[in-house]
Amino acid sequence: MADTNEQALNLRLIKKKLLQEKERLEKELHELLERIATGEHERVAEMSTFDDHPADMANETFEREKEMAIEGNIEDLLSKVSAALEKITEGSYGLCDACGTEINRSRLDALPWAAFCRDCQDKIEGR
């Protein structure tokens, strides 16, 4: 019985951690999208009054690509966190999506949204 209570407590703590991470990511994504929208508005206004030097245009392109990469990373992590929360609800949290074995507790402590055990993750990454 103590083991079941400990597991329930652990799942509640993990769920709390995942919900906090989800909230943080959503806030970060919202702020990034606002910066992008504001920055684009300012760049359009600047472009209407000044000619841009090719180096300035390259810098703008680099910054936009960097913002898009950050946005993609946040969205990817947000998706993984949401999937982990769904697994808690379904009762399948902590099981590898590929082989079905239990994911190591230390791995879940470090990456509560981990979907694969270490062995399967290594295979996916080609190690």
C-alpha positions in Angstrom: 0.0 0.0 0.0 2.8 2.4 0.8 4.3 1.8 -2.6 1.0 2.8 -4.3 0.7 5.9 -2.1 4.3 6.8 -3.0 3.6 6.3 -6.7 0.5 8.5 -6.5 2.4 11.2 -4.7 5.2 11.0 -7.2 2.7 11.3 -10.1 1.1 14.4 -8.5 4.6 16.0 -8.2 5.4 15.2 -11.8 2.1 16.5 -13.0 2.6 19.7 -11.0 6.1 20.1 -12.5 4.8 19.4 -16.0 2.0 22.0 -15.6 4.5 24.6 -14.4 6.7 23.8 -17.4 3.7 24.1 -19.7 2.7 27.4 -18.3 6.3 28.7 -18.6 6.6 27.6 -22.2 3.2 29.1 -23.2 4.3 32.4 -21.6 7.6 32.3 -23.4 6.0 31.5 -26.7 3.5 34.3 -26.3 6.2 36.8 -25.5 8.3 35.6 -28.4 5.4 36.0 -30.8 4.7 39.5 -29.5 8.3 40.5 -30.0 8.2 39.1 -33.5 5.0 41.0 -34.3 6.3 44.2 -32.8 9.7 43.8 -34.4 8.2 43.3 -37.9 5.9 46.3 -37.5 9.0 48.4 -36.5 11.0 47.0 -39.4 8.3 47.9 -41.9 8.2 51.4 -40.6 12.0 51.7 -40.8 12.1 50.3 -44.3 9.7 52.9 -45.6 12.0 55.7 -44.7 15.5 54.2 -45.1 17.3 52.1 -47.6 18.7 49.0 -46.0 22.3 48.0 -46.5 22.8 44.4 -47.6 24.5 43.6 -44.3 21.5 44.9 -42.4 19.2 42.8 -44.5 21.3 39.7 -43.8 21.2 40.5 -40.1 17.4 40.8 -40.2 17.2 37.5 -42.0 19.4 35.8 -39.5 17.4 37.2 -36.6 14.1 36.1 -38.1 15.5 32.6 -38.7 16.7 32.4 -35.1 13.3 33.5 -33.8 11.6 30.9 -36.0 14.0 28.2 -34.7 13.3 29.2 -31.1 9.6 29.2 -31.7 9.8 25.7 -33.2 11.8 24.4 -30.2 9.3 25.9 -27.8 6.3 24.4 -29.7 8.1 21.0 -29.8 8.7 21.0 -26.1 5.2 22.2 -25.4 3.9 19.3 -27.4 6.0 16.8 -25.4 4.9 18.2 -22.1 1.2 18.0 -23.2 1.7 14.4 -24.3 3.2 13.6 -20.9 0.2 15.1 -19.2 -2.1 13.1 -21.4 -0.2 9.9 -20.4 -0.7 10.7 -16.7 -4.4 11.0 -17.3 -4.5 7.7 -19.4 -2.3 5.8 -16.9 0.5 5.2 -19.3 3.0 7.7 -18.0 6.5 6.4 -17.6 6.3 3.7 -20.2 8.4 3.8 -23.3 6.4 4.6 -26.5 8.6 2.3 -28.5 9.1 -0.9 -26.4 6.6 -0.4 -23.5 9.2 -0.9 -20.8 9.4 1.4 -17.8 11.5 4.5 -18.3 14.2 4.9 -15.6 13.1 7.1 -12.7 16.2 9.2 -12.9 15.5 9.9 -16.6 12.0 11.0 -15.8 13.3 13.2 -13.0 15.5 14.9 -15.5 13.1 14.9 -18.4 9.5 14.4 -17.1 8.3 14.6 -20.7 10.6 11.7 -21.9 8.6 9.4 -24.1 11.3 6.8 -24.7 13.6 4.7 -22.5 17.3 5.4 -22.9 17.9 2.4 -25.2 15.1 3.3 -27.6 16.2 7.0 -27.5 19.7 5.9 -28.5 18.4 3.8 -31.4 16.2 6.7 -32.6 19.2 9.1 -32.5 21.4 6.5 -34.2 23.8 5.9 -31.4 
